[in-house]
């Protein structure tokens, strides 16, 4: 009896707050939001714990480049079921094109859910070099992560040049968020694109594959976290063969226009206001030498890292959009600017030789 009590009592202490929290969530929109946010973050914890086991085991058997695929699918399976959110993927066959630069729109931390659905096999993550010395470092190393030193411009350029060579010679594909920061609002729109991804694609002579996630404002925003289906569409590859660095701006504008058209096509219809029309892709410029700001920003969001705290997640949509829009519209931040560290890079199809 004593042994049974030692087991039952801790479970009772743990379950009681959850039962109370769930009861509040069923009767309060705010409570529902924080309950579902807790479930989402809890799913990340589960995926993180499983990821450590997977990373050790698959590294030992020589399959460490499949670690992220397994962890991503695990997270999607758990979170999708727990939250009753399904990602409907179209055009998945285009992701088989290698090598390629895959570019996607970036709305919030919920993007991790669609990454979990689309993340392919033999995938590795690109991350800031500083993360190598965090508790996540060993896991990232075992999963085949590629670290970029952004603290030193020359070393960052060398890292990117080396990555470009790998992209072409080892048939590696790289996923990036060219907007450079989260952008979440009711009307489907995109921020101006930074050009690092397009420099890299033209330099390596490999295609661009746009990936567009519908605007899920109706499902997730400040104070709202509902159920539903999120549409995700992979567009056909856009070739870069024959292009030069003089074509970078035109390529970036063309890809952005295609993605914006698709975003508006697959998203819920809303009235387009004059304010949103002010966010435009800058007119293509004359080619110039590569600037420090052109270097792609490496993400702090690494599957399966737990991203923001609930308080950060609750305010991200409103505050980030207001600040980003005001900076970009008054010209205090360039179209390439490195005002955030939110641009995610994911190496796809990396192989060990």
C-alpha atoms as a printed R data frame, in Angstrom:
    type eleno elety resid chain resno       x      y       z
1   ATOM     1    CA   UNK     A     1   0.000  0.000   0.000
2   ATOM     2    CA   UNK     A     2   2.844  2.348   0.842
3   ATOM     3    CA   UNK     A     3   4.420  1.788  -2.556
4   ATOM     4    CA   UNK     A     4   1.098  2.405  -4.276
5   ATOM     5    CA   UNK     A     5   0.597  5.619  -2.335
6   ATOM     6    CA   UNK     A     6   4.060  6.818  -3.366
7   ATOM     7    CA   UNK     A     7   2.987  6.484  -6.976
8   ATOM     8    CA   UNK     A     8  -0.594  7.750  -6.772
9   ATOM     9    CA   UNK     A     9   0.027 10.846  -4.648
10  ATOM    10    CA   UNK     A    10   2.578 12.493  -7.012
11  ATOM    11    CA   UNK     A    11   0.289 11.762  -9.970
12  ATOM    12    CA   UNK     A    12  -2.606 13.394  -8.130
13  ATOM    13    CA   UNK     A    13  -0.536 16.486  -7.355
14  ATOM    14    CA   UNK     A    14   0.517 16.762 -10.983
15  ATOM    15    CA   UNK     A    15  -2.881 16.057 -12.540
16  ATOM    16    CA   UNK     A    16  -4.934 18.366 -10.302
17  ATOM    17    CA   UNK     A    17  -3.526 21.634 -11.772
18  ATOM    18    CA   UNK     A    18  -3.960 20.224 -15.287
19  ATOM    19    CA   UNK     A    19  -7.592 19.344 -14.617
20  ATOM    20    CA   UNK     A    20  -8.267 22.810 -13.198
21  ATOM    21    CA   UNK     A    21  -6.442 24.489 -16.096
22  ATOM    22    CA   UNK     A    22  -8.393 22.410 -18.632
23  ATOM    23    CA   UNK     A    23 -11.664 23.295 -16.933
24  ATOM    24    CA   UNK     A    24 -10.856 27.014 -17.084
25  ATOM    25    CA   UNK     A    25  -9.828 26.667 -20.737
26  ATOM    26    CA   UNK     A    26 -13.207 25.175 -21.663
27  ATOM    27    CA   UNK     A    27 -15.031 28.227 -20.297
28  ATOM    28    CA   UNK     A    28 -12.677 31.100 -21.120
29  ATOM    29    CA   UNK     A    29 -11.215 32.180 -24.492
30  ATOM    30    CA   UNK     A    30  -8.098 33.419 -22.718
31  ATOM    31    CA   UNK     A    31  -7.823 30.200 -20.747
32  ATOM    32    CA   UNK     A    32  -8.244 28.209 -23.966
33  ATOM    33    CA   UNK     A    33  -5.460 30.182 -25.616
34  ATOM    34    CA   UNK     A    34  -2.963 29.537 -22.823
35  ATOM    35    CA   UNK     A    35  -4.025 25.922 -22.456
36  ATOM    36    CA   UNK     A    36  -3.409 25.212 -26.130
37  ATOM    37    CA   UNK     A    37  -0.164 27.182 -26.042
38  ATOM    38    CA   UNK     A    38   0.949 24.990 -23.139
39  ATOM    39    CA   UNK     A    39   0.042 21.879 -25.136
40  ATOM    40    CA   UNK     A    40   2.040 23.186 -28.112
41  ATOM    41    CA   UNK     A    41   5.116 23.857 -25.977
42  ATOM    42    CA   UNK     A    42   4.645 20.531 -24.231
43  ATOM    43    CA   UNK     A    43   4.716 18.805 -27.615
44  ATOM    44    CA   UNK     A    44   8.052 20.499 -28.275
45  ATOM    45    CA   UNK     A    45   9.363 19.162 -24.967
46  ATOM    46    CA   UNK     A    46   8.276 15.646 -25.924
47  ATOM    47    CA   UNK     A    47   9.952 15.982 -29.336
48  ATOM    48    CA   UNK     A    48  13.098 17.383 -27.692
49  ATOM    49    CA   UNK     A    49  13.351 14.469 -25.273
50  ATOM    50    CA   UNK     A    50  12.787 11.963 -28.046
51  ATOM    51    CA   UNK     A    51  15.287 13.849 -30.212
52  ATOM    52    CA   UNK     A    52  18.128 13.230 -27.766
53  ATOM    53    CA   UNK     A    53  17.488  9.481 -27.870
54  ATOM    54    CA   UNK     A    54  17.136  9.481 -31.657
55  ATOM    55    CA   UNK     A    55  20.267 11.588 -32.165
56  ATOM    56    CA   UNK     A    56  22.438  9.245 -30.094
57  ATOM    57    CA   UNK     A    57  21.036  6.080 -31.659
58  ATOM    58    CA   UNK     A    58  21.066  7.208 -35.278
59  ATOM    59    CA   UNK     A    59  24.529  8.750 -34.968
60  ATOM    60    CA   UNK     A    60  25.864  5.421 -33.743
61  ATOM    61    CA   UNK     A    61  24.410  3.607 -36.760
62  ATOM    62    CA   UNK     A    62  25.637  6.258 -39.220
63  ATOM    63    CA   UNK     A    63  22.278  7.883 -40.035
64  ATOM    64    CA   UNK     A    64  22.557 11.180 -38.213
65  ATOM    65    CA   UNK     A    65  21.251 13.147 -41.202
66  ATOM    66    CA   UNK     A    66  17.862 11.484 -40.703
67  ATOM    67    CA   UNK     A    67  17.603 12.707 -37.105
68  ATOM    68    CA   UNK     A    68  15.769 15.938 -37.939
69  ATOM    69    CA   UNK     A    69  13.329 14.110 -40.179
70  ATOM    70    CA   UNK     A    70  12.390 11.672 -37.420
71  ATOM    71    CA   UNK     A    71  12.116 14.385 -34.758
72  ATOM    72    CA   UNK     A    72  10.127 16.680 -37.066
73  ATOM    73    CA   UNK     A    73   7.625 13.957 -37.936
74  ATOM    74    CA   UNK     A    74   7.352 13.026 -34.250
75  ATOM    75    CA   UNK     A    75   6.587 16.620 -33.303
76  ATOM    76    CA   UNK     A    76   4.024 16.993 -36.080
77  ATOM    77    CA   UNK     A    77   2.289 13.735 -35.149
78  ATOM    78    CA   UNK     A    78   2.044 14.698 -31.465
79  ATOM    79    CA   UNK     A    79   1.194 18.396 -31.886
80  ATOM    80    CA   UNK     A    80  -1.211 17.912 -34.791
81  ATOM    81    CA   UNK     A    81  -3.193 15.328 -32.830
82  ATOM    82    CA   UNK     A    82  -3.132 17.236 -29.539
83  ATOM    83    CA   UNK     A    83  -4.114 20.572 -31.102
84  ATOM    84    CA   UNK     A    84  -6.398 19.204 -33.831
85  ATOM    85    CA   UNK     A    85  -4.507 21.192 -36.480
86  ATOM    86    CA   UNK     A    86  -3.770 19.517 -39.799
87  ATOM    87    CA   UNK     A    87  -1.284 20.735 -42.411
88  ATOM    88    CA   UNK     A    88  -2.535 20.047 -45.939
89  ATOM    89    CA   UNK     A    89   0.531 19.805 -48.178
90  ATOM    90    CA   UNK     A    90   0.379 20.270 -51.958
91  ATOM    91    CA   UNK     A    91   3.284 19.937 -54.396
92  ATOM    92    CA   UNK     A    92   5.454 17.838 -52.080
93  ATOM    93    CA   UNK     A    93   7.063 16.206 -55.113
94  ATOM    94    CA   UNK     A    94   8.907 19.457 -55.877
95  ATOM    95    CA   UNK     A    95  10.916 19.069 -52.661
96  ATOM    96    CA   UNK     A    96  12.650 16.092 -54.258
97  ATOM    97    CA   UNK     A    97  14.533 18.482 -56.558
98  ATOM    98    CA   UNK     A    98  18.129 18.664 -55.366
99  ATOM    99    CA   UNK     A    99  20.164 20.746 -55.082
100 ATOM   100    CA   UNK     A   100  17.926 23.787 -54.514
101 ATOM   101    CA   UNK     A   101  17.337 26.808 -52.310
102 ATOM   102    CA   UNK     A   102  13.943 26.452 -50.612
103 ATOM   103    CA   UNK     A   103  12.384 29.739 -49.471
104 ATOM   104    CA   UNK     A   104   9.311 30.059 -47.259
105 ATOM   105    CA   UNK     A   105   7.197 32.766 -45.635
106 ATOM   106    CA   UNK     A   106   7.602 33.244 -41.875
107 ATOM   107    CA   UNK     A   107   4.598 34.113 -39.694
108 ATOM   108    CA   UNK     A   108   5.147 32.895 -36.120
109 ATOM   109    CA   UNK     A   109   6.451 30.054 -33.985
110 ATOM   110    CA   UNK     A   110   3.571 27.941 -35.351
111 ATOM   111    CA   UNK     A   111   5.658 27.639 -38.538
112 ATOM   112    CA   UNK     A   112   7.432 24.806 -36.712
113 ATOM   113    CA   UNK     A   113   4.264 22.767 -37.205
114 ATOM   114    CA   UNK     A   114   4.389 23.043 -40.991
115 ATOM   115    CA   UNK     A   115   8.130 22.376 -40.954
116 ATOM   116    CA   UNK     A   116   7.347 19.194 -39.042
117 ATOM   117    CA   UNK     A   117   4.981 18.152 -41.838
118 ATOM   118    CA   UNK     A   118   7.248 18.973 -44.794
119 ATOM   119    CA   UNK     A   119  10.743 18.331 -43.369
120 ATOM   120    CA   UNK     A   120  12.388 15.783 -45.706
121 ATOM   121    CA   UNK     A   121  14.757 12.949 -45.016
122 ATOM   122    CA   UNK     A   122  18.524 13.475 -44.921
123 ATOM   123    CA   UNK     A   123  18.039 16.988 -43.598
124 ATOM   124    CA   UNK     A   124  20.355 19.100 -41.456
125 ATOM   125    CA   UNK     A   125  19.881 22.453 -39.774
126 ATOM   126    CA   UNK     A   126  22.025 25.558 -40.206
127 ATOM   127    CA   UNK     A   127  22.443 27.530 -36.977
128 ATOM   128    CA   UNK     A   128  24.457 30.329 -35.403
129 ATOM   129    CA   UNK     A   129  27.856 29.186 -34.206
130 ATOM   130    CA   UNK     A   130  27.054 30.380 -30.667
131 ATOM   131    CA   UNK     A   131  24.486 27.595 -30.325
132 ATOM   132    CA   UNK     A   132  27.288 25.076 -30.621
133 ATOM   133    CA   UNK     A   133  28.321 25.900 -27.049
134 ATOM   134    CA   UNK     A   134  24.841 25.704 -25.524
135 ATOM   135    CA   UNK     A   135  23.252 22.584 -24.005
136 ATOM   136    CA   UNK     A   136  21.708 22.019 -27.439
137 ATOM   137    CA   UNK     A   137  25.138 21.887 -29.070
138 ATOM   138    CA   UNK     A   138  25.775 18.134 -28.724
139 ATOM   139    CA   UNK     A   139  22.288 17.301 -30.026
140 ATOM   140    CA   UNK     A   140  22.723 19.672 -32.978
141 ATOM   141    CA   UNK     A   141  26.131 18.215 -33.758
142 ATOM   142    CA   UNK     A   142  24.769 14.673 -33.678
143 ATOM   143    CA   UNK     A   143  21.942 15.707 -36.018
144 ATOM   144    CA   UNK     A   144  24.438 17.036 -38.582
145 ATOM   145    CA   UNK     A   145  23.906 20.763 -37.992
146 ATOM   146    CA   UNK     A   146  26.050 23.258 -39.935
147 ATOM   147    CA   UNK     A   147  27.223 26.198 -37.804
148 ATOM   148    CA   UNK     A   148  27.728 29.699 -39.234
149 ATOM   149    CA   UNK     A   149  29.938 32.287 -37.506
150 ATOM   150    CA   UNK     A   150  28.023 35.551 -37.955
151 ATOM   151    CA   UNK     A   151  30.084 37.446 -35.383
152 ATOM   152    CA   UNK     A   152  32.928 37.742 -37.866
153 ATOM   153    CA   UNK     A   153  32.047 38.988 -41.364
154 ATOM   154    CA   UNK     A   154  34.961 37.359 -43.158
155 ATOM   155    CA   UNK     A   155  34.382 34.023 -41.423
156 ATOM   156    CA   UNK     A   156  30.659 34.245 -42.170
157 ATOM   157    CA   UNK     A   157  31.391 34.811 -45.862
158 ATOM   158    CA   UNK     A   158  33.816 31.891 -45.868
159 ATOM   159    CA   UNK     A   159  31.198 29.684 -44.183
160 ATOM   160    CA   UNK     A   160  28.591 30.649 -46.758
161 ATOM   161    CA   UNK     A   161  30.978 30.164 -49.655
162 ATOM   162    CA   UNK     A   162  31.803 26.704 -48.322
163 ATOM   163    CA   UNK     A   163  28.080 26.001 -47.943
164 ATOM   164    CA   UNK     A   164  27.540 27.082 -51.547
165 ATOM   165    CA   UNK     A   165  30.162 24.617 -52.732
166 ATOM   166    CA   UNK     A   166  28.477 21.831 -50.755
167 ATOM   167    CA   UNK     A   167  25.090 22.797 -52.166
168 ATOM   168    CA   UNK     A   168  26.327 22.203 -55.682
169 ATOM   169    CA   UNK     A   169  28.846 19.388 -55.247
170 ATOM   170    CA   UNK     A   170  26.936 17.252 -52.729
171 ATOM   171    CA   UNK     A   171  23.414 17.988 -53.977
172 ATOM   172    CA   UNK     A   172  22.363 19.782 -50.805
173 ATOM   173    CA   UNK     A   173  19.226 21.906 -50.599
174 ATOM   174    CA   UNK     A   174  18.949 24.833 -48.216
175 ATOM   175    CA   UNK     A   175  15.769 26.285 -46.702
176 ATOM   176    CA   UNK     A   176  15.639 29.954 -45.766
177 ATOM   177    CA   UNK     A   177  13.146 32.630 -44.687
178 ATOM   178    CA   UNK     A   178  13.973 35.609 -46.957
179 ATOM   179    CA   UNK     A   179  11.651 38.001 -45.069
180 ATOM   180    CA   UNK     A   180  14.152 37.840 -42.213
181 ATOM   181    CA   UNK     A   181  11.586 38.140 -39.421
182 ATOM   182    CA   UNK     A   182   8.110 37.020 -38.413
183 ATOM   183    CA   UNK     A   183   5.234 38.744 -40.169
184 ATOM   184    CA   UNK     A   184   1.731 38.044 -38.857
185 ATOM   185    CA   UNK     A   185  -1.404 40.055 -39.663
186 ATOM   186    CA   UNK     A   186  -4.952 39.487 -40.877
187 ATOM   187    CA   UNK     A   187  -4.303 40.455 -44.485
188 ATOM   188    CA   UNK     A   188  -2.056 38.031 -46.428
189 ATOM   189    CA   UNK     A   189   1.165 39.888 -47.254
190 ATOM   190    CA   UNK     A   190   4.942 39.518 -47.331
191 ATOM   191    CA   UNK     A   191   7.731 41.766 -46.151
192 ATOM   192    CA   UNK     A   192  10.426 42.800 -48.660
193 ATOM   193    CA   UNK     A   193  12.870 39.956 -49.284
194 ATOM   194    CA   UNK     A   194  16.510 39.971 -48.285
195 ATOM   195    CA   UNK     A   195  18.810 38.776 -51.029
196 ATOM   196    CA   UNK     A   196  21.169 36.306 -49.373
197 ATOM   197    CA   UNK     A   197  19.209 33.262 -50.590
198 ATOM   198    CA   UNK     A   198  19.153 34.547 -54.163
199 ATOM   199    CA   UNK     A   199  22.855 35.406 -54.209
200 ATOM   200    CA   UNK     A   200  23.555 31.857 -53.069
201 ATOM   201    CA   UNK     A   201  21.221 30.274 -55.638
202 ATOM   202    CA   UNK     A   202  22.712 32.196 -58.559
203 ATOM   203    CA   UNK     A   203  26.260 31.654 -57.354
204 ATOM   204    CA   UNK     A   204  25.686 27.892 -57.199
205 ATOM   205    CA   UNK     A   205  23.522 27.831 -60.338
206 ATOM   206    CA   UNK     A   206  20.710 25.943 -58.605
207 ATOM   207    CA   UNK     A   207  16.930 26.511 -58.637
208 ATOM   208    CA   UNK     A   208  14.742 28.294 -56.094
209 ATOM   209    CA   UNK     A   209  11.788 26.330 -54.668
210 ATOM   210    CA   UNK     A   210   9.160 28.605 -53.063
211 ATOM   211    CA   UNK     A   211   7.110 27.153 -50.192
212 ATOM   212    CA   UNK     A   212   4.007 29.117 -49.184
213 ATOM   213    CA   UNK     A   213   2.064 28.579 -45.978
214 ATOM   214    CA   UNK     A   214  -1.372 30.160 -45.971
215 ATOM   215    CA   UNK     A   215  -2.093 33.061 -43.641
216 ATOM   216    CA   UNK     A   216  -3.256 31.293 -40.456
217 ATOM   217    CA   UNK     A   217  -4.335 34.460 -38.606
218 ATOM   218    CA   UNK     A   218  -7.767 32.884 -38.108
219 ATOM   219    CA   UNK     A   219  -6.156 29.980 -36.214
220 ATOM   220    CA   UNK     A   220  -3.288 31.586 -34.312
221 ATOM   221    CA   UNK     A   221  -2.672 35.155 -33.191
222 ATOM   222    CA   UNK     A   222  -2.581 37.118 -29.937
223 ATOM   223    CA   UNK     A   223  -5.219 35.630 -27.649
224 ATOM   224    CA   UNK     A   224  -6.438 33.110 -30.252
225 ATOM   225    CA   UNK     A   225  -5.299 29.505 -30.733
226 ATOM   226    CA   UNK     A   226  -7.955 27.457 -32.549
227 ATOM   227    CA   UNK     A   227  -8.230 24.188 -34.441
228 ATOM   228    CA   UNK     A   228  -8.370 23.814 -38.205
229 ATOM   229    CA   UNK     A   229  -6.488 23.010 -41.398
230 ATOM   230    CA   UNK     A   230  -3.476 24.951 -42.659
231 ATOM   231    CA   UNK     A   231  -2.732 24.842 -46.378
232 ATOM   232    CA   UNK     A   232   0.891 24.539 -47.481
233 ATOM   233    CA   UNK     A   233   1.871 24.740 -51.138
234 ATOM   234    CA   UNK     A   234   5.239 23.965 -52.725
235 ATOM   235    CA   UNK     A   235   5.666 25.769 -56.056
236 ATOM   236    CA   UNK     A   236   7.623 24.388 -59.028
237 ATOM   237    CA   UNK     A   237  11.378 25.089 -59.011
238 ATOM   238    CA   UNK     A   238  12.497 28.384 -60.561
239 ATOM   239    CA   UNK     A   239  15.743 27.875 -62.520
240 ATOM   240    CA   UNK     A   240  18.719 30.207 -62.106
241 ATOM   241    CA   UNK     A   241  20.920 28.758 -64.844
242 ATOM   242    CA   UNK     A   242  22.425 31.541 -66.933
243 ATOM   243    CA   UNK     A   243  21.692 34.280 -64.393
244 ATOM   244    CA   UNK     A   244  24.384 36.565 -62.982
245 ATOM   245    CA   UNK     A   245  24.649 38.674 -59.844
246 ATOM   246    CA   UNK     A   246  23.093 41.507 -61.862
247 ATOM   247    CA   UNK     A   247  19.863 39.485 -61.847
248 ATOM   248    CA   UNK     A   248  19.629 39.033 -58.058
249 ATOM   249    CA   UNK     A   249  17.149 41.869 -57.458
250 ATOM   250    CA   UNK     A   250  14.918 40.846 -60.354
251 ATOM   251    CA   UNK     A   251  14.933 37.203 -59.207
252 ATOM   252    CA   UNK     A   252  14.064 38.169 -55.632
253 ATOM   253    CA   UNK     A   253  11.183 40.357 -56.840
254 ATOM   254    CA   UNK     A   254   9.890 37.651 -59.180
255 ATOM   255    CA   UNK     A   255   9.939 34.947 -56.508
256 ATOM   256    CA   UNK     A   256   8.267 37.268 -54.013
257 ATOM   257    CA   UNK     A   257   5.490 38.120 -56.477
258 ATOM   258    CA   UNK     A   258   4.817 34.426 -57.136
259 ATOM   259    CA   UNK     A   259   4.727 33.663 -53.426
260 ATOM   260    CA   UNK     A   260   2.466 36.627 -52.673
261 ATOM   261    CA   UNK     A   261   0.007 35.607 -55.409
262 ATOM   262    CA   UNK     A   262  -0.056 32.066 -54.032
263 ATOM   263    CA   UNK     A   263  -0.399 33.289 -50.444
264 ATOM   264    CA   UNK     A   264  -3.482 35.322 -51.370
265 ATOM   265    CA   UNK     A   265  -4.860 32.444 -53.425
266 ATOM   266    CA   UNK     A   266  -4.733 29.817 -50.654
267 ATOM   267    CA   UNK     A   267  -5.526 32.101 -47.699
268 ATOM   268    CA   UNK     A   268  -8.942 33.107 -46.393
269 ATOM   269    CA   UNK     A   269 -10.229 36.108 -48.313
270 ATOM   270    CA   UNK     A   270 -10.070 39.468 -46.532
271 ATOM   271    CA   UNK     A   271 -10.411 43.050 -47.720
272 ATOM   272    CA   UNK     A   272  -7.043 44.480 -48.785
273 ATOM   273    CA   UNK     A   273  -6.438 47.892 -47.190
274 ATOM   274    CA   UNK     A   274  -4.252 50.743 -48.408
275 ATOM   275    CA   UNK     A   275  -1.917 50.230 -45.439
276 ATOM   276    CA   UNK     A   276  -0.965 46.704 -46.455
277 ATOM   277    CA   UNK     A   277  -0.366 47.780 -50.061
278 ATOM   278    CA   UNK     A   278   2.393 50.066 -48.817
279 ATOM   279    CA   UNK     A   279   4.601 47.046 -48.084
280 ATOM   280    CA   UNK     A   280   6.169 46.574 -51.490
281 ATOM   281    CA   UNK     A   281   9.238 44.840 -52.809
282 ATOM   282    CA   UNK     A   282  11.816 47.544 -53.627
283 ATOM   283    CA   UNK     A   283  12.567 48.276 -57.277
284 ATOM   284    CA   UNK     A   284  15.484 46.154 -58.528
285 ATOM   285    CA   UNK     A   285  18.737 48.020 -58.068
286 ATOM   286    CA   UNK     A   286  21.957 48.147 -59.965
287 ATOM   287    CA   UNK     A   287  24.305 45.295 -58.962
288 ATOM   288    CA   UNK     A   288  26.843 46.125 -56.314
289 ATOM   289    CA   UNK     A   289  29.343 44.332 -54.166
290 ATOM   290    CA   UNK     A   290  27.926 42.046 -51.517
291 ATOM   291    CA   UNK     A   291  27.162 43.845 -48.277
292 ATOM   292    CA   UNK     A   292  27.375 42.446 -44.781
293 ATOM   293    CA   UNK     A   293  23.598 42.726 -44.548
294 ATOM   294    CA   UNK     A   294  23.176 40.423 -47.549
295 ATOM   295    CA   UNK     A   295  24.437 37.513 -45.502
296 ATOM   296    CA   UNK     A   296  21.560 35.210 -44.589
297 ATOM   297    CA   UNK     A   297  20.417 35.398 -40.985
298 ATOM   298    CA   UNK     A   298  20.685 32.124 -39.136
299 ATOM   299    CA   UNK     A   299  17.749 31.085 -37.007
300 ATOM   300    CA   UNK     A   300  17.445 30.658 -33.283
301 ATOM   301    CA   UNK     A   301  14.496 28.359 -34.034
302 ATOM   302    CA   UNK     A   302  15.942 24.876 -34.318
303 ATOM   303    CA   UNK     A   303  13.776 21.803 -34.283
304 ATOM   304    CA   UNK     A   304  12.993 20.761 -31.677
305 ATOM   305    CA   UNK     A   305  13.975 23.792 -29.580
306 ATOM   306    CA   UNK     A   306  11.212 25.305 -27.470
307 ATOM   307    CA   UNK     A   307  10.817 28.824 -28.885
308 ATOM   308    CA   UNK     A   308   9.152 31.621 -26.975
309 ATOM   309    CA   UNK     A   309   7.552 31.678 -23.573
310 ATOM   310    CA   UNK     A   310   3.743 32.033 -23.568
311 ATOM   311    CA   UNK     A   311   3.984 35.762 -22.867
312 ATOM   312    CA   UNK     A   312   6.319 36.290 -25.841
313 ATOM   313    CA   UNK     A   313   4.139 34.224 -28.130
314 ATOM   314    CA   UNK     A   314   1.038 36.126 -27.125
315 ATOM   315    CA   UNK     A   315   2.473 39.483 -28.155
316 ATOM   316    CA   UNK     A   316   4.607 38.528 -31.162
317 ATOM   317    CA   UNK     A   317   2.028 39.115 -33.900
318 ATOM   318    CA   UNK     A   318   1.034 42.631 -32.900
319 ATOM   319    CA   UNK     A   319   4.294 44.100 -31.646
320 ATOM   320    CA   UNK     A   320   6.617 42.676 -34.321
321 ATOM   321    CA   UNK     A   321   4.389 43.797 -37.176
322 ATOM   322    CA   UNK     A   322   3.999 47.337 -35.815
323 ATOM   323    CA   UNK     A   323   7.723 47.818 -35.244
324 ATOM   324    CA   UNK     A   324   8.820 46.148 -38.476
325 ATOM   325    CA   UNK     A   325   6.318 48.070 -40.602
326 ATOM   326    CA   UNK     A   326   7.211 51.438 -39.110
327 ATOM   327    CA   UNK     A   327  10.933 50.853 -39.553
328 ATOM   328    CA   UNK     A   328  10.617 49.709 -43.128
329 ATOM   329    CA   UNK     A   329   8.176 52.384 -44.232
330 ATOM   330    CA   UNK     A   330  10.163 55.305 -42.850
331 ATOM   331    CA   UNK     A   331  13.379 53.968 -44.386
332 ATOM   332    CA   UNK     A   332  15.301 53.479 -41.134
333 ATOM   333    CA   UNK     A   333  15.920 49.831 -41.960
334 ATOM   334    CA   UNK     A   334  17.164 48.694 -45.343
335 ATOM   335    CA   UNK     A   335  15.522 45.947 -47.345
336 ATOM   336    CA   UNK     A   336  18.444 43.725 -46.440
337 ATOM   337    CA   UNK     A   337  18.782 44.866 -42.834
338 ATOM   338    CA   UNK     A   338  19.814 42.511 -40.069
339 ATOM   339    CA   UNK     A   339  17.383 43.807 -37.472
340 ATOM   340    CA   UNK     A   340  16.512 40.312 -36.228
341 ATOM   341    CA   UNK     A   341  17.920 36.823 -35.930
342 ATOM   342    CA   UNK     A   342  14.745 35.094 -37.039
343 ATOM   343    CA   UNK     A   343  15.597 33.904 -40.531
344 ATOM   344    CA   UNK     A   344  15.710 30.112 -40.438
345 ATOM   345    CA   UNK     A   345  18.059 28.057 -42.567
346 ATOM   346    CA   UNK     A   346  17.659 24.304 -43.032
347 ATOM   347    CA   UNK     A   347  20.004 22.123 -45.032
348 ATOM   348    CA   UNK     A   348  18.093 19.422 -46.902
349 ATOM   349    CA   UNK     A   349  19.498 16.252 -48.392
350 ATOM   350    CA   UNK     A   350  22.926 16.514 -46.812
351 ATOM   351    CA   UNK     A   351  24.909 13.285 -47.113
352 ATOM   352    CA   UNK     A   352  27.999 12.102 -45.331
353 ATOM   353    CA   UNK     A   353  30.756 10.831 -47.556
